[in-house]
Amino acid sequence: MDYLEWAEEYYQNARRILAVLEKKKLRLKEEKPLTADQRKRLMDDIKQYRRIYHELIDIGDTLTSRAEATVREA
């Protein structure tokens, strides 16, 4: 597995996380009879998924940069 394949794996996982994140945001927006506890839990979940998403994108970007650096060196 080279850096680009590895980066694509991270980007693919980020897309999966983004899909889950969008579902949670939609649930927060559309499910009106949420208790304060449910709302807080959902907001906490959204924050965690957002953090994971950004970490996956950052790692994918780093791996892509390394792949480009490897190509330039060759």
N, CA, C, O and CB atoms as a CASP TS submission, in Angstrom:
PFRMAT TS
TARGET T0000
AUTHOR 0000-0000-0000
METHOD Language model
MODEL 1
PARENT N/A
ATOM      1  N   MET     1       0.848  -1.175   0.000  1.00  0.00           N
ATOM      2  CA  MET     1       0.000   0.000   0.000  1.00  0.00           C
ATOM      3  C   MET     1       0.893   1.238   0.000  1.00  0.00           C
ATOM      4  O   MET     1       1.784   1.377   0.838  1.00  0.00           O
ATOM      5  CB  MET     1      -0.964  -0.002   1.223  1.00  0.00           C
ATOM      6  N   ASP     2       0.640   2.127  -0.947  1.00  0.00           N
ATOM      7  CA  ASP     2       1.426   3.358  -0.973  1.00  0.00           C
ATOM      8  C   ASP     2       0.672   4.483  -0.265  1.00  0.00           C
ATOM      9  O   ASP     2      -0.447   4.294   0.212  1.00  0.00           O
ATOM     10  CB  ASP     2       1.757   3.761  -2.427  1.00  0.00           C
ATOM     11  N   TYR     3       1.305   5.653  -0.207  1.00  0.00           N
ATOM     12  CA  TYR     3       0.714   6.773   0.539  1.00  0.00           C
ATOM     13  C   TYR     3      -0.642   7.205  -0.027  1.00  0.00           C
ATOM     14  O   TYR     3      -1.551   7.545   0.731  1.00  0.00           O
ATOM     15  CB  TYR     3       1.668   7.960   0.533  1.00  0.00           C
ATOM     16  N   LEU     4      -0.779   7.192  -1.350  1.00  0.00           N
ATOM     17  CA  LEU     4      -2.050   7.631  -1.942  1.00  0.00           C
ATOM     18  C   LEU     4      -3.191   6.671  -1.612  1.00  0.00           C
ATOM     19  O   LEU     4      -4.307   7.105  -1.325  1.00  0.00           O
ATOM     20  CB  LEU     4      -1.908   7.762  -3.460  1.00  0.00           C
ATOM     21  N   GLU     5      -2.916   5.381  -1.653  1.00  0.00           N
ATOM     22  CA  GLU     5      -3.937   4.391  -1.293  1.00  0.00           C
ATOM     23  C   GLU     5      -4.311   4.541   0.177  1.00  0.00           C
ATOM     24  O   GLU     5      -5.480   4.458   0.552  1.00  0.00           O
ATOM     25  CB  GLU     5      -3.434   2.952  -1.579  1.00  0.00           C
ATOM     26  N   TRP     6      -3.310   4.759   0.980  1.00  0.00           N
ATOM     27  CA  TRP     6      -3.519   4.925   2.415  1.00  0.00           C
ATOM     28  C   TRP     6      -4.347   6.189   2.679  1.00  0.00           C
ATOM     29  O   TRP     6      -5.266   6.178   3.499  1.00  0.00           O
ATOM     30  CB  TRP     6      -2.159   4.997   3.160  1.00  0.00           C
ATOM     31  N   ALA     7      -4.012   7.269   1.980  1.00  0.00           N
ATOM     32  CA  ALA     7      -4.757   8.522   2.124  1.00  0.00           C
ATOM     33  C   ALA     7      -6.206   8.329   1.685  1.00  0.00           C
ATOM     34  O   ALA     7      -7.124   8.826   2.337  1.00  0.00           O
ATOM     35  CB  ALA     7      -4.093   9.650   1.302  1.00  0.00           C
ATOM     36  N   GLU     8      -6.411   7.615   0.589  1.00  0.00           N
ATOM     37  CA  GLU     8      -7.773   7.389   0.100  1.00  0.00           C
ATOM     38  C   GLU     8      -8.599   6.614   1.119  1.00  0.00           C
ATOM     39  O   GLU     8      -9.801   6.842   1.255  1.00  0.00           O
ATOM     40  CB  GLU     8      -7.745   6.638  -1.235  1.00  0.00           C
ATOM     41  N   GLU     9      -7.959   5.708   1.825  1.00  0.00           N
ATOM     42  CA  GLU     9      -8.651   4.957   2.875  1.00  0.00           C
ATOM     43  C   GLU     9      -9.135   5.914   3.981  1.00  0.00           C
ATOM     44  O   GLU     9     -10.250   5.784   4.485  1.00  0.00           O
ATOM     45  CB  GLU     9      -7.712   3.863   3.471  1.00  0.00           C
ATOM     46  N   TYR    10      -8.287   6.860   4.339  1.00  0.00           N
ATOM     47  CA  TYR    10      -8.674   7.858   5.349  1.00  0.00           C
ATOM     48  C   TYR    10      -9.804   8.751   4.836  1.00  0.00           C
ATOM     49  O   TYR    10     -10.746   9.053   5.569  1.00  0.00           O
ATOM     50  CB  TYR    10      -7.460   8.722   5.743  1.00  0.00           C
ATOM     51  N   TYR    11      -9.705   9.169   3.576  1.00  0.00           N
ATOM     52  CA  TYR    11     -10.764  10.000   2.997  1.00  0.00           C
ATOM     53  C   TYR    11     -12.089   9.235   2.926  1.00  0.00           C
ATOM     54  O   TYR    11     -13.156   9.801   3.163  1.00  0.00           O
ATOM     55  CB  TYR    11     -10.357  10.483   1.592  1.00  0.00           C
ATOM     56  N   GLN    12     -12.008   7.963   2.603  1.00  0.00           N
ATOM     57  CA  GLN    12     -13.218   7.136   2.544  1.00  0.00           C
ATOM     58  C   GLN    12     -13.870   7.040   3.930  1.00  0.00           C
ATOM     59  O   GLN    12     -15.088   7.163   4.057  1.00  0.00           O
ATOM     60  CB  GLN    12     -12.880   5.718   2.007  1.00  0.00           C
ATOM     61  N   ASN    13     -13.066   6.823   4.947  1.00  0.00           N
ATOM     62  CA  ASN    13     -13.598   6.784   6.319  1.00  0.00           C
ATOM     63  C   ASN    13     -14.173   8.139   6.716  1.00  0.00           C
ATOM     64  O   ASN    13     -15.177   8.204   7.426  1.00  0.00           O
ATOM     65  CB  ASN    13     -12.497   6.367   7.316  1.00  0.00           C
ATOM     66  N   ALA    14     -13.543   9.219   6.262  1.00  0.00           N
ATOM     67  CA  ALA    14     -14.060  10.558   6.554  1.00  0.00           C
ATOM     68  C   ALA    14     -15.436  10.749   5.919  1.00  0.00           C
ATOM     69  O   ALA    14     -16.325  11.347   6.525  1.00  0.00           O
ATOM     70  CB  ALA    14     -13.082  11.640   6.046  1.00  0.00           C
ATOM     71  N   ARG    15     -15.610  10.239   4.697  1.00  0.00           N
ATOM     72  CA  ARG    15     -16.921  10.344   4.036  1.00  0.00           C
ATOM     73  C   ARG    15     -17.982   9.561   4.808  1.00  0.00           C
ATOM     74  O   ARG    15     -19.126  10.003   4.908  1.00  0.00           O
ATOM     75  CB  ARG    15     -16.837   9.829   2.579  1.00  0.00           C
ATOM     76  N   ARG    16     -17.611   8.411   5.349  1.00  0.00           N
ATOM     77  CA  ARG    16     -18.552   7.631   6.163  1.00  0.00           C
ATOM     78  C   ARG    16     -18.950   8.404   7.428  1.00  0.00           C
ATOM     79  O   ARG    16     -20.124   8.460   7.796  1.00  0.00           O
ATOM     80  CB  ARG    16     -17.928   6.265   6.547  1.00  0.00           C
ATOM     81  N   ILE    17     -17.966   8.986   8.067  1.00  0.00           N
ATOM     82  CA  ILE    17     -18.221   9.771   9.281  1.00  0.00           C
ATOM     83  C   ILE    17     -19.092  10.975   8.948  1.00  0.00           C
ATOM     84  O   ILE    17     -19.986  11.329   9.717  1.00  0.00           O
ATOM     85  CB  ILE    17     -16.891  10.231   9.931  1.00  0.00           C
ATOM     86  N   LEU    18     -18.834  11.604   7.807  1.00  0.00           N
ATOM     87  CA  LEU    18     -19.634  12.756   7.395  1.00  0.00           C
ATOM     88  C   LEU    18     -21.098  12.363   7.192  1.00  0.00           C
ATOM     89  O   LEU    18     -22.002  13.130   7.526  1.00  0.00           O
ATOM     90  CB  LEU    18     -19.065  13.366   6.105  1.00  0.00           C
ATOM     91  N   ALA    19     -21.329  11.178   6.649  1.00  0.00           N
ATOM     92  CA  ALA    19     -22.708  10.704   6.459  1.00  0.00           C
ATOM     93  C   ALA    19     -23.405  10.535   7.810  1.00  0.00           C
ATOM     94  O   ALA    19     -24.563  10.922   7.964  1.00  0.00           O
ATOM     95  CB  ALA    19     -22.723   9.363   5.677  1.00  0.00           C
ATOM     96  N   VAL    20     -22.711   9.965   8.775  1.00  0.00           N
ATOM     97  CA  VAL    20     -23.272   9.804  10.115  1.00  0.00           C
ATOM     98  C   VAL    20     -23.517  11.172  10.749  1.00  0.00           C
ATOM     99  O   VAL    20     -24.546  11.396  11.387  1.00  0.00           O
ATOM    100  CB  VAL    20     -22.332   8.956  11.004  1.00  0.00           C
ATOM    101  N   LEU    21     -22.574  12.068  10.569  1.00  0.00           N
ATOM    102  CA  LEU    21     -22.690  13.421  11.106  1.00  0.00           C
ATOM    103  C   LEU    21     -23.918  14.130  10.539  1.00  0.00           C
ATOM    104  O   LEU    21     -24.654  14.785  11.276  1.00  0.00           O
ATOM    105  CB  LEU    21     -21.422  14.230  10.798  1.00  0.00           C
ATOM    106  N   GLU    22     -24.135  14.001   9.246  1.00  0.00           N
ATOM    107  CA  GLU    22     -25.291  14.643   8.615  1.00  0.00           C
ATOM    108  C   GLU    22     -26.603  14.062   9.148  1.00  0.00           C
ATOM    109  O   GLU    22     -27.572  14.794   9.346  1.00  0.00           O
ATOM    110  CB  GLU    22     -25.225  14.479   7.087  1.00  0.00           C
ATOM    111  N   LYS    23     -26.633  12.752   9.380  1.00  0.00           N
ATOM    112  CA  LYS    23     -27.838  12.127   9.937  1.00  0.00           C
ATOM    113  C   LYS    23     -28.132  12.659  11.338  1.00  0.00           C
ATOM    114  O   LYS    23     -29.283  12.927  11.683  1.00  0.00           O
ATOM    115  CB  LYS    23     -27.681  10.595   9.977  1.00  0.00           C
ATOM    116  N   LYS    24     -27.084  12.806  12.136  1.00  0.00           N
ATOM    117  CA  LYS    24     -27.266  13.313  13.499  1.00  0.00           C
ATOM    118  C   LYS    24     -27.727  14.768  13.486  1.00  0.00           C
ATOM    119  O   LYS    24     -28.582  15.156  14.282  1.00  0.00           O
ATOM    120  CB  LYS    24     -25.961  13.181  14.298  1.00  0.00           C
ATOM    121  N   LYS    25     -27.162  15.575  12.584  1.00  0.00           N
ATOM    122  CA  LYS    25     -27.590  16.968  12.469  1.00  0.00           C
ATOM    123  C   LYS    25     -29.054  17.045  12.041  1.00  0.00           C
ATOM    124  O   LYS    25     -29.818  17.858  12.561  1.00  0.00           O
ATOM    125  CB  LYS    25     -26.699  17.726  11.466  1.00  0.00           C
ATOM    126  N   LEU    26     -29.434  16.202  11.099  1.00  0.00           N
ATOM    127  CA  LEU    26     -30.815  16.167  10.633  1.00  0.00           C
ATOM    128  C   LEU    26     -31.750  15.761  11.757  1.00  0.00           C
ATOM    129  O   LEU    26     -32.832  16.326  11.917  1.00  0.00           O
ATOM    130  CB  LEU    26     -30.960  15.207   9.453  1.00  0.00           C
ATOM    131  N   ARG    27     -31.325  14.781  12.531  1.00  0.00           N
ATOM    132  CA  ARG    27     -32.123  14.336  13.674  1.00  0.00           C
ATOM    133  C   ARG    27     -32.298  15.472  14.679  1.00  0.00           C
ATOM    134  O   ARG    27     -33.384  15.666  15.225  1.00  0.00           O
ATOM    135  CB  ARG    27     -31.465  13.119  14.354  1.00  0.00           C
ATOM    136  N   LEU    28     -31.240  16.207  14.914  1.00  0.00           N
ATOM    137  CA  LEU    28     -31.293  17.338  15.844  1.00  0.00           C
ATOM    138  C   LEU    28     -32.267  18.402  15.334  1.00  0.00           C
ATOM    139  O   LEU    28     -32.993  19.020  16.114  1.00  0.00           O
ATOM    140  CB  LEU    28     -29.884  17.948  16.040  1.00  0.00           C
ATOM    141  N   LYS    29     -32.271  18.604  14.025  1.00  0.00           N
ATOM    142  CA  LYS    29     -33.117  19.628  13.433  1.00  0.00           C
ATOM    143  C   LYS    29     -34.583  19.203  13.353  1.00  0.00           C
ATOM    144  O   LYS    29     -35.481  20.010  13.595  1.00  0.00           O
ATOM    145  CB  LYS    29     -32.612  19.972  12.056  1.00  0.00           C
ATOM    146  N   GLU    30     -34.823  17.932  13.012  1.00  0.00           N
ATOM    147  CA  GLU    30     -36.188  17.494  12.715  1.00  0.00           C
ATOM    148  C   GLU    30     -36.933  16.859  13.878  1.00  0.00           C
ATOM    149  O   GLU    30     -38.163  16.904  13.916  1.00  0.00           O
ATOM    150  CB  GLU    30     -36.153  16.535  11.604  1.00  0.00           C
ATOM    151  N   GLU    31     -36.220  16.275  14.817  1.00  0.00           N
ATOM    152  CA  GLU    31     -36.892  15.658  15.960  1.00  0.00           C
ATOM    153  C   GLU    31     -37.143  16.724  17.017  1.00  0.00           C
ATOM    154  O   GLU    31     -36.260  17.031  17.819  1.00  0.00           O
ATOM    155  CB  GLU    31     -36.047  14.484  16.545  1.00  0.00           C
ATOM    156  N   LYS    32     -38.302  17.268  17.017  1.00  0.00           N
ATOM    157  CA  LYS    32     -38.604  18.384  17.918  1.00  0.00           C
ATOM    158  C   LYS    32     -38.821  17.972  19.382  1.00  0.00           C
ATOM    159  O   LYS    32     -38.360  18.682  20.276  1.00  0.00           O
ATOM    160  CB  LYS    32     -39.826  19.097  17.425  1.00  0.00           C
ATOM    161  N   PRO    33     -39.502  16.856  19.660  1.00  0.00           N
ATOM    162  CA  PRO    33     -39.733  16.559  21.090  1.00  0.00           C
ATOM    163  C   PRO    33     -38.508  15.935  21.776  1.00  0.00           C
ATOM    164  O   PRO    33     -38.620  14.866  22.376  1.00  0.00           O
ATOM    165  CB  PRO    33     -40.929  15.615  21.237  1.00  0.00           C
ATOM    166  N   LEU    34     -37.350  16.585  21.694  1.00  0.00           N
ATOM    167  CA  LEU    34     -36.152  16.091  22.366  1.00  0.00           C
ATOM    168  C   LEU    34     -36.063  16.675  23.766  1.00  0.00           C
ATOM    169  O   LEU    34     -36.311  17.862  23.978  1.00  0.00           O
ATOM    170  CB  LEU    34     -34.888  16.437  21.558  1.00  0.00           C
ATOM    171  N   THR    35     -35.708  15.832  24.704  1.00  0.00           N
ATOM    172  CA  THR    35     -35.478  16.336  26.057  1.00  0.00           C
ATOM    173  C   THR    35     -34.131  17.053  26.073  1.00  0.00           C
ATOM    174  O   THR    35     -33.337  16.913  25.143  1.00  0.00           O
ATOM    175  CB  THR    35     -35.515  15.176  27.116  1.00  0.00           C
ATOM    176  N   ALA    36     -33.883  17.806  27.111  1.00  0.00           N
ATOM    177  CA  ALA    36     -32.613  18.524  27.230  1.00  0.00           C
ATOM    178  C   ALA    36     -31.444  17.541  27.249  1.00  0.00           C
ATOM    179  O   ALA    36     -30.395  17.806  26.662  1.00  0.00           O
ATOM    180  CB  ALA    36     -32.600  19.395  28.504  1.00  0.00           C
ATOM    181  N   ASP    37     -31.627  16.413  27.922  1.00  0.00           N
ATOM    182  CA  ASP    37     -30.570  15.401  27.992  1.00  0.00           C
ATOM    183  C   ASP    37     -30.310  14.790  26.613  1.00  0.00           C
ATOM    184  O   ASP    37     -29.156  14.604  26.227  1.00  0.00           O
ATOM    185  CB  ASP    37     -30.948  14.297  29.000  1.00  0.00           C
ATOM    186  N   GLN    38     -31.364  14.482  25.879  1.00  0.00           N
ATOM    187  CA  GLN    38     -31.207  13.920  24.533  1.00  0.00           C
ATOM    188  C   GLN    38     -30.526  14.928  23.611  1.00  0.00           C
ATOM    189  O   GLN    38     -29.658  14.574  22.813  1.00  0.00           O
ATOM    190  CB  GLN    38     -32.579  13.505  23.951  1.00  0.00           C
ATOM    191  N   ARG    39     -30.931  16.171  23.734  1.00  0.00           N
ATOM    192  CA  ARG    39     -30.336  17.225  22.904  1.00  0.00           C
ATOM    193  C   ARG    39     -28.847  17.383  23.206  1.00  0.00           C
ATOM    194  O   ARG    39     -28.034  17.507  22.290  1.00  0.00           O
ATOM    195  CB  ARG    39     -31.066  18.564  23.130  1.00  0.00           C
ATOM    196  N   LYS    40     -28.491  17.379  24.489  1.00  0.00           N
ATOM    197  CA  LYS    40     -27.082  17.504  24.880  1.00  0.00           C
ATOM    198  C   LYS    40     -26.274  16.321  24.371  1.00  0.00           C
ATOM    199  O   LYS    40     -25.174  16.490  23.844  1.00  0.00           O
ATOM    200  CB  LYS    40     -26.951  17.614  26.408  1.00  0.00           C
ATOM    201  N   ARG    41     -26.825  15.119  24.529  1.00  0.00           N
ATOM    202  CA  ARG    41     -26.127  13.917  24.067  1.00  0.00           C
ATOM    203  C   ARG    41     -25.907  13.958  22.558  1.00  0.00           C
ATOM    204  O   ARG    41     -24.838  13.600  22.064  1.00  0.00           O
ATOM    205  CB  ARG    41     -26.918  12.657  24.450  1.00  0.00           C
ATOM    206  N   LEU    42     -26.927  14.397  21.839  1.00  0.00           N
ATOM    207  CA  LEU    42     -26.823  14.501  20.393  1.00  0.00           C
ATOM    208  C   LEU    42     -25.789  15.554  19.985  1.00  0.00           C
ATOM    209  O   LEU    42     -25.009  15.333  19.058  1.00  0.00           O
ATOM    210  CB  LEU    42     -28.186  14.837  19.790  1.00  0.00           C
ATOM    211  N   MET    43     -25.782  16.680  20.666  1.00  0.00           N
ATOM    212  CA  MET    43     -24.789  17.724  20.390  1.00  0.00           C
ATOM    213  C   MET    43     -23.373  17.236  20.693  1.00  0.00           C
ATOM    214  O   MET    43     -22.440  17.524  19.944  1.00  0.00           O
ATOM    215  CB  MET    43     -25.096  18.984  21.212  1.00  0.00           C
ATOM    216  N   ASP    44     -23.215  16.498  21.794  1.00  0.00           N
ATOM    217  CA  ASP    44     -21.906  15.929  22.129  1.00  0.00           C
ATOM    218  C   ASP    44     -21.457  14.936  21.057  1.00  0.00           C
ATOM    219  O   ASP    44     -20.289  14.919  20.670  1.00  0.00           O
ATOM    220  CB  ASP    44     -21.954  15.238  23.507  1.00  0.00           C
ATOM    221  N   ASP    45     -22.389  14.111  20.583  1.00  0.00           N
ATOM    222  CA  ASP    45     -22.068  13.163  19.512  1.00  0.00           C
ATOM    223  C   ASP    45     -21.622  13.898  18.253  1.00  0.00           C
ATOM    224  O   ASP    45     -20.647  13.507  17.613  1.00  0.00           O
ATOM    225  CB  ASP    45     -23.280  12.270  19.200  1.00  0.00           C
ATOM    226  N   ILE    46     -22.332  14.956  17.904  1.00  0.00           N
ATOM    227  CA  ILE    46     -21.991  15.738  16.719  1.00  0.00           C
ATOM    228  C   ILE    46     -20.593  16.324  16.855  1.00  0.00           C
ATOM    229  O   ILE    46     -19.817  16.301  15.900  1.00  0.00           O
ATOM    230  CB  ILE    46     -23.021  16.859  16.494  1.00  0.00           C
ATOM    231  N   LYS    47     -20.266  16.848  18.028  1.00  0.00           N
ATOM    232  CA  LYS    47     -18.928  17.405  18.253  1.00  0.00           C
ATOM    233  C   LYS    47     -17.852  16.335  18.098  1.00  0.00           C
ATOM    234  O   LYS    47     -16.814  16.578  17.482  1.00  0.00           O
ATOM    235  CB  LYS    47     -18.839  18.038  19.647  1.00  0.00           C
ATOM    236  N   GLN    48     -18.100  15.155  18.653  1.00  0.00           N
ATOM    237  CA  GLN    48     -17.121  14.071  18.551  1.00  0.00           C
ATOM    238  C   GLN    48     -16.937  13.616  17.111  1.00  0.00           C
ATOM    239  O   GLN    48     -15.809  13.419  16.658  1.00  0.00           O
ATOM    240  CB  GLN    48     -17.547  12.891  19.415  1.00  0.00           C
ATOM    241  N   TYR    49     -18.043  13.449  16.388  1.00  0.00           N
ATOM    242  CA  TYR    49     -17.942  13.037  14.991  1.00  0.00           C
ATOM    243  C   TYR    49     -17.257  14.103  14.140  1.00  0.00           C
ATOM    244  O   TYR    49     -16.500  13.777  13.225  1.00  0.00           O
ATOM    245  CB  TYR    49     -19.327  12.735  14.430  1.00  0.00           C
ATOM    246  N   ARG    50     -17.518  15.363  14.436  1.00  0.00           N
ATOM    247  CA  ARG    50     -16.866  16.449  13.703  1.00  0.00           C
ATOM    248  C   ARG    50     -15.349  16.410  13.940  1.00  0.00           C
ATOM    249  O   ARG    50     -14.562  16.591  13.010  1.00  0.00           O
ATOM    250  CB  ARG    50     -17.449  17.826  14.133  1.00  0.00           C
ATOM    251  N   ARG    51     -14.954  16.173  15.190  1.00  0.00           N
ATOM    252  CA  ARG    51     -13.520  16.086  15.514  1.00  0.00           C
ATOM    253  C   ARG    51     -12.870  14.915  14.784  1.00  0.00           C
ATOM    254  O   ARG    51     -11.782  15.052  14.224  1.00  0.00           O
ATOM    255  CB  ARG    51     -13.315  15.936  17.038  1.00  0.00           C
ATOM    256  N   ILE    52     -13.539  13.766  14.792  1.00  0.00           N
ATOM    257  CA  ILE    52     -13.022  12.583  14.102  1.00  0.00           C
ATOM    258  C   ILE    52     -12.914  12.849  12.609  1.00  0.00           C
ATOM    259  O   ILE    52     -11.919  12.489  11.981  1.00  0.00           O
ATOM    260  CB  ILE    52     -13.923  11.361  14.363  1.00  0.00           C
ATOM    261  N   TYR    53     -13.938  13.479  12.040  1.00  0.00           N
ATOM    262  CA  TYR    53     -13.928  13.806  10.608  1.00  0.00           C
ATOM    263  C   TYR    53     -12.714  14.662  10.259  1.00  0.00           C
ATOM    264  O   TYR    53     -12.000  14.369   9.300  1.00  0.00           O
ATOM    265  CB  TYR    53     -15.227  14.540  10.211  1.00  0.00           C
ATOM    266  N   HIS    54     -12.481  15.717  11.036  1.00  0.00           N
ATOM    267  CA  HIS    54     -11.357  16.612  10.755  1.00  0.00           C
ATOM    268  C   HIS    54     -10.009  15.903  10.933  1.00  0.00           C
ATOM    269  O   HIS    54      -9.074  16.168  10.178  1.00  0.00           O
ATOM    270  CB  HIS    54     -11.423  17.840  11.666  1.00  0.00           C
ATOM    271  N   GLU    55      -9.899  15.024  11.899  1.00  0.00           N
ATOM    272  CA  GLU    55      -8.663  14.261  12.084  1.00  0.00           C
ATOM    273  C   GLU    55      -8.402  13.363  10.882  1.00  0.00           C
ATOM    274  O   GLU    55      -7.271  13.275  10.403  1.00  0.00           O
ATOM    275  CB  GLU    55      -8.734  13.420  13.370  1.00  0.00           C
ATOM    276  N   LEU    56      -9.444  12.696  10.395  1.00  0.00           N
ATOM    277  CA  LEU    56      -9.283  11.816   9.231  1.00  0.00           C
ATOM    278  C   LEU    56      -8.856  12.613   8.002  1.00  0.00           C
ATOM    279  O   LEU    56      -7.982  12.177   7.252  1.00  0.00           O
ATOM    280  CB  LEU    56     -10.593  11.060   8.941  1.00  0.00           C
ATOM    281  N   ILE    57      -9.464  13.771   7.794  1.00  0.00           N
ATOM    282  CA  ILE    57      -9.097  14.617   6.656  1.00  0.00           C
ATOM    283  C   ILE    57      -7.652  15.103   6.799  1.00  0.00           C
ATOM    284  O   ILE    57      -6.893  15.084   5.830  1.00  0.00           O
ATOM    285  CB  ILE    57     -10.062  15.823   6.540  1.00  0.00           C
ATOM    286  N   ASP    58      -7.274  15.535   7.994  1.00  0.00           N
ATOM    287  CA  ASP    58      -5.899  16.004   8.217  1.00  0.00           C
ATOM    288  C   ASP    58      -4.878  14.909   7.939  1.00  0.00           C
ATOM    289  O   ASP    58      -3.852  15.161   7.307  1.00  0.00           O
ATOM    290  CB  ASP    58      -5.736  16.506   9.651  1.00  0.00           C
ATOM    291  N   ILE    59      -5.153  13.697   8.405  1.00  0.00           N
ATOM    292  CA  ILE    59      -4.233  12.581   8.177  1.00  0.00           C
ATOM    293  C   ILE    59      -4.182  12.247   6.695  1.00  0.00           C
ATOM    294  O   ILE    59      -3.107  11.990   6.152  1.00  0.00           O
ATOM    295  CB  ILE    59      -4.657  11.340   8.995  1.00  0.00           C
ATOM    296  N   GLY    60      -5.351  12.248   6.028  1.00  0.00           N
ATOM    297  CA  GLY    60      -5.380  12.002   4.584  1.00  0.00           C
ATOM    298  C   GLY    60      -4.565  13.042   3.831  1.00  0.00           C
ATOM    299  O   GLY    60      -3.837  12.705   2.897  1.00  0.00           O
ATOM    300  N   ASP    61      -4.682  14.300   4.231  1.00  0.00           N
ATOM    301  CA  ASP    61      -3.910  15.369   3.594  1.00  0.00           C
ATOM    302  C   ASP    61      -2.407  15.179   3.820  1.00  0.00           C
ATOM    303  O   ASP    61      -1.605  15.382   2.909  1.00  0.00           O
ATOM    304  CB  ASP    61      -4.354  16.739   4.132  1.00  0.00           C
ATOM    305  N   THR    62      -2.042  14.795   5.025  1.00  0.00           N
ATOM    306  CA  THR    62      -0.628  14.554   5.334  1.00  0.00           C
ATOM    307  C   THR    62      -0.073  13.422   4.477  1.00  0.00           C
ATOM    308  O   THR    62       1.032  13.519   3.943  1.00  0.00           O
ATOM    309  CB  THR    62      -0.450  14.224   6.828  1.00  0.00           C
ATOM    310  N   LEU    63      -0.850  12.348   4.353  1.00  0.00           N
ATOM    311  CA  LEU    63      -0.399  11.216   3.549  1.00  0.00           C
ATOM    312  C   LEU    63      -0.307  11.589   2.065  1.00  0.00           C
ATOM    313  O   LEU    63       0.597  11.137   1.363  1.00  0.00           O
ATOM    314  CB  LEU    63      -1.346  10.024   3.735  1.00  0.00           C
ATOM    315  N   THR    64      -1.234  12.403   1.600  1.00  0.00           N
ATOM    316  CA  THR    64      -1.180  12.863   0.213  1.00  0.00           C
ATOM    317  C   THR    64       0.058  13.721  -0.018  1.00  0.00           C
ATOM    318  O   THR    64       0.714  13.598  -1.052  1.00  0.00           O
ATOM    319  CB  THR    64      -2.450  13.653  -0.145  1.00  0.00           C
ATOM    320  N   SER    65       0.378  14.581   0.928  1.00  0.00           N
ATOM    321  CA  SER    65       1.584  15.408   0.823  1.00  0.00           C
ATOM    322  C   SER    65       2.841  14.551   0.785  1.00  0.00           C
ATOM    323  O   SER    65       3.770  14.821   0.025  1.00  0.00           O
ATOM    324  CB  SER    65       1.661  16.392   1.993  1.00  0.00           C
ATOM    325  N   ARG    66       2.855  13.519   1.611  1.00  0.00           N
ATOM    326  CA  ARG    66       4.013  12.614   1.603  1.00  0.00           C
ATOM    327  C   ARG    66       4.136  11.889   0.273  1.00  0.00           C
ATOM    328  O   ARG    66       5.244  11.674  -0.218  1.00  0.00           O
ATOM    329  CB  ARG    66       3.906  11.595   2.742  1.00  0.00           C
ATOM    330  N   ALA    67       3.009  11.513  -0.311  1.00  0.00           N
ATOM    331  CA  ALA    67       3.037  10.844  -1.613  1.00  0.00           C
ATOM    332  C   ALA    67       3.601  11.791  -2.671  1.00  0.00           C
ATOM    333  O   ALA    67       4.415  11.387  -3.502  1.00  0.00           O
ATOM    334  CB  ALA    67       1.617  10.361  -2.015  1.00  0.00           C
ATOM    335  N   GLU    68       3.167  13.046  -2.639  1.00  0.00           N
ATOM    336  CA  GLU    68       3.662  14.036  -3.592  1.00  0.00           C
ATOM    337  C   GLU    68       5.150  14.295  -3.385  1.00  0.00           C
ATOM    338  O   GLU    68       5.886  14.454  -4.359  1.00  0.00           O
ATOM    339  CB  GLU    68       2.875  15.345  -3.461  1.00  0.00           C
ATOM    340  N   ALA    69       5.600  14.340  -2.148  1.00  0.00           N
ATOM    341  CA  ALA    69       7.025  14.542  -1.853  1.00  0.00           C
ATOM    342  C   ALA    69       7.855  13.366  -2.348  1.00  0.00           C
ATOM    343  O   ALA    69       8.971  13.541  -2.837  1.00  0.00           O
ATOM    344  CB  ALA    69       7.242  14.737  -0.342  1.00  0.00           C
ATOM    345  N   THR    70       7.295  12.163  -2.217  1.00  0.00           N
ATOM    346  CA  THR    70       7.999  10.961  -2.673  1.00  0.00           C
ATOM    347  C   THR    70       8.149  10.983  -4.185  1.00  0.00           C
ATOM    348  O   THR    70       9.191  10.591  -4.709  1.00  0.00           O
ATOM    349  CB  THR    70       7.253   9.686  -2.228  1.00  0.00           C
ATOM    350  N   VAL    71       7.123  11.434  -4.889  1.00  0.00           N
ATOM    351  CA  VAL    71       7.169  11.504  -6.352  1.00  0.00           C
ATOM    352  C   VAL    71       8.189  12.550  -6.786  1.00  0.00           C
ATOM    353  O   VAL    71       8.921  12.324  -7.750  1.00  0.00           O
ATOM    354  CB  VAL    71       5.769  11.838  -6.934  1.00  0.00           C
ATOM    355  N   ARG    72       8.255  13.686  -6.099  1.00  0.00           N
ATOM    356  CA  ARG    72       9.210  14.740  -6.452  1.00  0.00           C
ATOM    357  C   ARG    72      10.644  14.288  -6.235  1.00  0.00           C
ATOM    358  O   ARG    72      11.539  14.671  -6.987  1.00  0.00           O
ATOM    359  CB  ARG    72       8.938  15.999  -5.637  1.00  0.00           C
ATOM    360  N   GLU    73      10.866  13.467  -5.203  1.00  0.00           N
ATOM    361  CA  GLU    73      12.226  13.001  -4.891  1.00  0.00           C
ATOM    362  C   GLU    73      12.704  11.988  -5.922  1.00  0.00           C
ATOM    363  O   GLU    73      13.901  11.871  -6.186  1.00  0.00           O
ATOM    364  CB  GLU    73      12.275  12.380  -3.484  1.00  0.00           C
ATOM    365  N   ALA    74      11.760  11.261  -6.500  1.00  0.00           N
ATOM    366  CA  ALA    74      12.141  10.188  -7.434  1.00  0.00           C
ATOM    367  C   ALA    74      12.561  10.696  -8.775  1.00  0.00           C
ATOM    368  O   ALA    74      12.906   9.907  -9.654  1.00  0.00           O
ATOM    369  CB  ALA    74      11.017   9.235  -7.615  1.00  0.00           C
TER
END
